Amino acid sequence: MRNSILILLFTLFSCQKKSDVRVLKLAHGLDPSHSVHIAMVHLAEKVEEFSEGKMRIEIYPSQQLGAERELLELLQIGAIDITKTSAAVMENFSPLMQILSLPYLFRDSTHERNVLEGEIGKKILESGVPYYLRGLCYYDAGRRSFYTKEKPVNKPDDLEGLKIRVQASNTAIKLVQTFGGAATPIAFGELYTALQQGVVDGAENNPPSFYLTRHYEVCKYYSLNEHTAVPDVLLISEHTWQDLNDRERDWIIEAVQESAAYQRVLWQRSEQEALEAVVKAGVQIVRPDKSVFRDKVSKLGPELLDDPKVLEVFYQIQNAQ
């Protein structure tokens, strides 16, 4: 069924009439109120401005064209041009992306920014090119923490016996298992119902996602252990990229840089607003000792990264300033 949908979308998009205006289709799964969506609207505005109307980006939010994995598959065949995904989902397509899902990878925000905006970050972005997925930039997705229905998580042992929703990521699954929880991959769009019906006892995500999805209506405990800082990644189909001329690529690169900078400002604001909103809605914010969680998963990186080349990049990040 999914293959039929992919073929249909590819046929519809490739058969549209050509005009003097180059139209790129950008699809993602976020709500239009999310900071990343707003930053992508900014991206579209800048592309149109820099190109003087010769290039335009049409945006399809809220999983209109599919969930993250489906959108990546559409990108691979050129049925859409641009998408946003979590680096955790990208690890299923590009092994080097797995590094970004490792717990407590960055010492602090400065270390994270230096890595992602430097040569290491560029190398990770470009690792998807052989799979027709070219990374354009990272969007800030903050820190992911656990939220639960029945009891707060103050230490890793509190996760024992709990079914915790995770992304479709082997690293995320292993992380929750190491903490003692039962990792349960579920599509993000299905999570609210899964929490309501008791399919899972909790999940993990950043504050804006916890708030904008209204998961706080079901989960009344949010424990800010901040175990991972998995960024979002903006990607363009390699098919599309190779079809662009140098001037068109420059328009996109310049617009992407402005979009990423704009999103970082929006993100900081949205994090604070989200935490204030969920507290007003009756959520108990827990601030546990992060060192206990960090110690529990301290050896996870070398255990999971069995590819010597990937492990080498991991140590480069550890030694980066």
Helices and strands as residue ranges (DSSP letters): H 2-14, E 22-27, H 35-50, E 55-60, H 68-76, E 82-86, H 87-90, G 95-101, H 109-116, H 119-126, G 129-131, E 133-139, E 144-148, G 156-159, E 163-166, H 170-179, E 182-185, G 188-190, H 191-196, E 202-205, H 207-212, G 215-217, E 221-228, E 232-237, H 238-243, H 246-280, E 284-286, H 290-296, H 300-304, H 308-319
